[in-house]
Amino acid sequence: MSEAPEPAARLRVIANARPDLSTLVEHVLHLPPLCPATGNPGPGSTLALRYEAGPGLLELFSLDSYIDAFVGHPVVRDMEFFVQTVAQDAANALGQPVTAHADVAFKGLRQGQRVTVTAAPQDKASR
C-alpha cells in the first residue's frame, strides 16, 4: 500500500461557529478530468463528502485546491483509490468520520461507477 499523497497538505479546516448544534455537512464537488490521457472522470462526475460537523468544517477553497492536486497524480490512478484517499484525508483533517461517495461517468465506456467509502481518522503514527 502506498503512502498518502501530498495533496492532503492542501486541506484546511475552519472553526464551526455553532458546534453546539447538530449539523450534517455535505460538500458536492464536480470533478475535473483527473487523467490527462483519457479525460476521465467524464462530465457530470461528482464526489460528495458527508460528515457530522464538530469543532471544525472543511474550508471550501482548500477543498477545490485539494481536488485539483489529483489532476495527473502519479500514484492515485483509479477512482476507487481516489475516493478512499479523499475520504481518509478528510477524516484525518477533521478528526472525525467522513463518508465519500463518487458518482462517476467514464468517457469511452458504456458504464458509470459509484464508489462509497467511510473513513475514520487515523492517528499520526498510522498515516
N, C-alpha and C positions, 0 to 999 in steps of 0.2 A: 504494500500500500504506500503510495507516495504521500509526502507531507502536504499540508495545506498550502495553497499558493499564496503569493504575496498580496493579491487583491484585498485580503482581509484587513490589511492596514488602512485601507481607504474608508472602512465603515466607521461612522461616528454615531454616538448616542447623545440625545439631548434630554434634559430633565423633563419629567412629566409634571405639569403644573398641578394636577389633581390626582396623585397616586392613591388617595383615599377612595376614589370612585372605581368601581369595577368597569374596566374599559377593554373591549376586544378591538384590536387593531388589525386591519388587513391592507397591505400595500399590494396593488396590482400593477405590475411592471410590464410594459410592452417591450418584448425582447428584440434587440437588433440582431442582424445576422452575425453569428459568432464565428462561423467557419468561413474564411476568405475563399476557400476552394469551391465549396458547394453553395454558399449563401444561406445555409441553414443555421438556426431555425428560420422557417419561412414567415412571410407576412401574416399577422394575426396571432402569432405565438405570444403567450403571456406566462408570467410567473407571479404567483400570489404568495406573499409571506404573511402568516397569521400568528398572532401571539396575544396573550393577556398582558396588558400594559402593567408594568411595575414602576419602579422609580425612574426608568429611562424609556425612551422611544427611539426607534431608528430615525436618523436625520435624513430627510428626503433627498437633498442634493448629493450627499455622500453615497446614498444607495444607487443613484444613477451612475455616479463615477465608478463605484464598485462593479456594477454590471458591465460597464464599458471596458473594464480591465480584462474581461474574459474574451474580448474580440481577438481571435488569433492566438489564444493562450496555448503555450506549448505542452502543457500537462493535462489540463481539463479539456478533453476532446469529445466526450459523448454527453448526451443530455442527462442520463442518469447520474453520472459523476458530477456534472454541473449542479443539478438540483441538490444532491447530497452535500456538496461543498457549500453552496449558498445557505442551506438550512443550518449546517453546523457553524459556519462563520457568524450568522445572525444570532444563533443561540449563545455562542460564546461572547459576542459583543454585548448582548442584553443581559446575560446571566440568568436566562430562563428559557423554557422550551419554546421552539418555533416550529411551525408546520409550513413547509414549502410545497406548493402544488403548481406544476407546469402543465400547460395545455399547448402542445407543440404541433405545428404544421411543418411538413417537410417538402422541400422542392424536389421534383423528380420522382416522388413516390406517391402511391395512391393510399396513403395512410397517414394518420397522425399518431400522437403518443401522449398519454397522460402519466405523469410521474408525481407521486406524493411521498414526501419524506418528513418524518418528525424527528427532530434532534434535540437532545438535552445539552446544556452547557457542559463542556469538559473543563477539568482543572488544567491549569497552565502546564503542568508536567506531562499531560496526555496529548497536548497539541503538537 
